[in-house]
Amino acid sequence: MTARVLPPLCVGASPLGGMAQTYGYDVDESTAIRTVRHLLESPVRSIDTSNQYSGGESERRIGQAFADAGGVPDDFVIATKADPLPGDGGFSGDRVHRSFQESTERLGGARFGVYYLHDPEWFDFDTMVGPNSAVEAMVALKRDGLVDAIGVAGGDLDEMRRYVDLGVFDVLLNHNRYTLLDRSADSLIDHAIESGVAFVNAAPYASGILARPAAAQPTYQYRPPSPEIVATTARLREACARHGVPLPAVALQFSTRDPRITSTVVGVSAPQRVDELVENAGIDVPAALWHEVGDIIGADASHLLT
């Protein structure tokens, strides 16, 4: 497996650890395990998690589901992330290796298709790339054949560009910055592709506002939305309703239909959410709606029509 053949859809597993403070709802262990088991039987062939989602509970539940299913299918790609110790002021190469070991143990020894350095923007760049650094350890894991591809995952656009420019990563994962409501990652995507780095787009629903009804009072980028965001979302919802297409399908395909984006990560919290993801990915979105969406968000939608 190389970064360029990552599955186009990937399930994000942070909700499966039970991150109620982030998402506003809890997911119990039984539901999480059933969701992963259902995922393994679905057309979606990838899952994305992290060492520190719910203190490792996301990985542990995924590992239990793999064990219950008799192992990981050969065509299924696992991505997880190296994290610092909670509350630690540093992120060393030794910590990357230990984080890798912890994740391997929780996930039952499953091989990682992609292993990410998670949120390095919270630490001094020079420290992260120097001798015995986190980046050096990431390179060593790939060199030693322990992972198929290494990536960097974070939200800060400028810092992500610096990590791309190191020339050592295969994949860049960025979240919440390329959606119908925020396209600030657009130039970063171009830069990654020009640098030979695959781009993975996470959270195309902008943490919920593009997937849930207005009555549910969903968040935008994990915070209460501004009046402007609420108004734009309402216009998008109205346009989709006129064409008989769910807004979540348009929000998802805005990412999956972009030829620059290798894979799109969508968080799920229950088995039926996997089914909804598959359904939304396959819904036919008419050209007229794409043009209308482009007018609403002020973007050229021509690349979405092919």
C-alpha positions in Angstrom: 0.0 0.0 0.0 1.2 3.4 -0.9 -0.2 6.8 0.0 -1.5 7.3 -3.5 -3.8 4.3 -3.3 -5.5 5.1 0.0 -9.2 4.3 -0.2 -11.2 7.4 -1.2 -13.4 7.1 1.9 -12.2 6.6 5.5 -14.1 6.4 8.7 -12.9 8.7 11.4 -12.9 7.0 14.8 -12.5 9.8 17.3 -16.2 9.6 18.2 -15.9 5.9 18.9 -13.8 6.5 21.9 -16.6 8.4 23.6 -15.4 12.0 23.3 -18.5 13.6 24.7 -16.8 16.9 25.5 -15.9 17.4 21.9 -19.0 16.1 20.1 -21.7 16.7 22.7 -22.7 13.0 22.9 -21.2 9.8 24.1 -20.7 6.5 22.4 -20.6 3.4 24.6 -18.2 0.5 24.1 -20.8 -1.9 22.6 -21.9 0.6 20.0 -18.3 1.4 19.0 -17.4 -2.2 18.5 -20.6 -2.9 16.5 -19.8 0.1 14.4 -16.3 -1.1 13.5 -17.6 -4.7 12.8 -20.2 -3.1 10.5 -17.5 -1.0 8.8 -15.5 -4.1 8.1 -18.5 -5.5 6.2 -19.1 -2.3 4.2 -17.5 -0.9 1.0 -15.5 1.6 3.1 -12.0 0.2 3.5 -10.2 2.4 5.9 -10.4 3.7 9.5 -8.5 6.6 11.1 -7.8 6.9 14.8 -5.1 8.2 17.2 -3.2 7.2 20.3 -4.8 9.8 22.4 -8.5 9.7 21.2 -10.2 9.2 24.6 -6.8 8.3 26.1 -6.5 5.3 23.8 -10.0 4.0 24.2 -10.8 4.5 20.5 -7.9 2.3 19.5 -8.7 -0.3 22.2 -12.3 -0.6 21.0 -11.2 -0.9 17.4 -8.7 -3.6 18.3 -11.4 -5.5 20.1 -13.7 -5.3 17.0 -10.8 -6.6 14.9 -10.3 -9.5 17.3 -14.0 -10.3 17.3 -14.0 -10.3 13.5 -11.1 -12.7 13.3 -8.6 -10.1 12.1 -8.2 -7.2 9.7 -9.2 -7.9 6.0 -6.2 -7.7 3.6 -7.8 -4.8 1.7 -8.5 -2.7 4.8 -6.2 0.3 5.6 -5.6 1.4 9.2 -4.3 4.8 10.0 -3.4 6.0 13.5 -1.3 8.7 15.0 1.7 9.3 17.3 0.8 11.6 20.2 2.7 13.1 23.1 2.0 12.1 26.7 -1.0 14.2 27.9 0.3 17.2 29.8 3.9 16.8 28.6 5.6 19.9 27.3 7.6 18.0 24.7 7.3 15.5 21.9 10.5 13.5 21.5 11.6 10.8 19.2 11.4 8.3 22.1 7.8 9.3 22.7 7.0 8.6 19.0 8.4 5.1 19.3 6.5 4.5 22.6 3.3 5.9 21.1 3.7 3.5 18.2 4.1 0.5 20.6 1.0 1.5 22.6 -1.1 1.8 19.4 0.2 -1.5 18.1 -0.7 -3.3 21.4 -4.2 -1.7 21.5 -4.9 -2.5 17.8 -3.8 -6.1 18.2 -0.6 -5.9 16.2 -2.4 -4.7 13.1 -0.1 -3.1 10.5 -0.6 0.6 9.9 -1.1 1.7 6.3 -0.5 5.3 7.4 1.1 6.5 10.6 0.8 10.2 11.3 2.7 12.7 13.5 -0.3 14.3 15.2 -0.7 18.0 15.8 3.0 18.9 15.8 2.1 22.6 15.5 1.7 22.7 19.3 5.5 22.2 19.6 8.6 24.2 18.6 9.3 23.3 15.0 13.1 23.2 15.4 12.8 20.8 18.3 10.4 18.6 16.3 12.9 18.2 13.4 16.3 18.1 15.1 18.4 15.2 16.3 16.5 12.4 18.1 13.3 14.3 17.2 9.8 13.2 16.5 10.2 13.6 12.8 13.4 11.6 12.8 11.6 8.8 14.7 8.8 8.8 12.1 11.3 8.4 9.3 12.9 5.6 11.1 9.6 3.7 11.5 9.1 3.7 7.7 12.8 3.0 7.0 12.6 -0.1 9.2 9.5 -1.3 7.4 7.2 -1.0 10.4 4.6 1.2 8.6 3.7 1.5 4.9 3.6 5.3 4.8 4.2 8.2 7.2 2.2 11.4 7.4 1.6 14.6 9.3 -1.8 15.5 10.6 -2.8 18.9 11.9 -4.9 22.0 11.6 -2.5 24.9 11.3 -2.1 25.6 7.6 1.2 27.4 7.8 2.8 24.8 10.0 1.5 22.0 7.8 3.2 23.6 4.9 6.5 23.6 6.8 6.2 19.9 7.5 5.4 19.2 3.8 8.5 21.1 2.8 10.7 18.7 4.9 10.3 16.2 2.0 10.0 13.2 4.3 6.2 12.7 4.6 4.0 10.7 2.2 0.7 12.1 3.4 -0.8 15.3 4.8 -4.0 15.2 6.8 -5.8 18.5 7.4 -9.2 18.9 9.0 -12.1 21.4 8.8 -10.2 23.6 6.3 -11.6 22.4 3.1 -15.4 22.3 3.3 -18.4 24.1 1.7 -17.9 26.7 4.4 -14.2 27.1 4.6 -11.7 26.5 1.8 -8.7 28.1 3.4 -6.7 24.9 2.8 -7.0 25.3 -1.0 -3.5 26.5 -1.6 -2.0 24.0 0.9 -3.7 21.2 -1.1 -2.0 22.4 -4.3 1.3 22.7 -2.5 1.1 19.2 -1.1 0.3 17.7 -4.5 3.1 19.7 -6.2 5.4 18.3 -3.5 4.4 14.7 -4.2 2.5 14.4 -0.9 -1.0 12.9 -0.9 -3.7 15.0 0.7 -6.3 13.6 3.1 -9.3 15.8 3.9 -10.9 15.2 7.3 -14.2 16.6 8.6 -16.0 17.6 5.4 -19.1 18.2 7.4 -17.3 20.9 9.4 -17.8 19.0 12.7 -21.5 18.6 12.1 -23.3 21.7 10.8 -23.3 20.3 7.2 -24.7 16.9 8.2 -27.2 17.6 10.9 -30.5 19.5 10.8 -30.6 23.1 12.0 -33.0 22.1 14.8 -30.2 19.9 16.3 -28.1 23.1 16.8 -24.9 21.5 15.4 -21.5 23.0 16.0 -19.2 24.4 13.4 -15.5 23.4 13.8 -16.5 22.2 17.2 -17.8 25.6 18.3 -21.1 27.4 18.1 -21.5 28.8 14.6 -21.5 32.5 13.7 -24.6 34.1 12.2 -22.9 34.2 8.8 -22.1 30.5 8.9 -25.7 29.7 9.9 -27.1 31.8 7.1 -24.8 30.2 4.4 -25.7 26.8 5.7 -29.4 27.6 5.4 -29.0 28.7 1.8 -27.1 25.5 1.0 -29.8 23.4 2.7 -32.5 25.2 0.8 -30.7 24.7 -2.6 -30.3 21.0 -1.9 -33.9 20.6 -0.9 -35.0 22.2 -4.2 -33.0 19.5 -6.1 -34.0 16.7 -3.8 -30.4 16.0 -2.7 -29.3 15.8 1.0 -26.9 18.5 2.0 -24.5 15.9 3.6 -24.2 14.2 0.2 -23.1 17.5 -1.4 -20.8 18.3 1.5 -19.1 14.9 1.2 -18.8 14.9 -2.5 -17.4 18.4 -2.5 -14.3 16.6 -1.1 -14.5 13.2 -2.7 -15.0 14.6 -6.2 -12.0 16.9 -6.0 -9.3 15.2 -8.0 -6.5 16.6 -5.7 -7.9 14.8 -2.6 -6.7 11.2 -2.2 -9.0 10.3 0.7 -11.8 11.9 2.8 -12.2 11.1 6.5 -15.7 11.3 8.1 -16.3 10.6 11.7 -19.0 8.1 12.6 -20.7 7.1 15.9 -23.0 4.2 15.1 -23.4 1.4 12.5 -26.1 3.3 10.6 -23.7 6.2 10.1 -21.5 4.0 8.1 -24.5 3.2 5.8 -25.3 6.9 5.5 -21.8 7.6 4.5 -21.9 5.0 1.7 -25.3 6.3 0.6 -24.2 10.0 0.5 -21.1 9.1 -1.5 -23.2 7.5 -4.2 -26.0 10.0 -4.6 -26.2 11.7 -8.0 -25.7 15.4 -7.6 -27.0 17.3 -10.7 -24.8 19.8 -12.4 -27.4 22.5 -11.8 -27.0 22.0 -8.0 -23.3 22.1 -8.2 -23.5 25.5 -10.1 -25.9 26.8 -7.5 -23.7 25.7 -4.6 -20.7 27.3 -6.3 -22.6 30.6 -6.5 -23.6 30.4 -2.8 -20.1 29.7 -1.5 -18.3 31.9 -4.1 -16.3 29.1 -5.7 -15.8 27.6 -9.1 -17.6 24.2 -9.1 -16.5 23.1 -12.6 -14.0 20.5 -11.2 -17.0 18.8 -9.5 -18.9 18.2 -12.7 -16.7 15.5 -14.2 
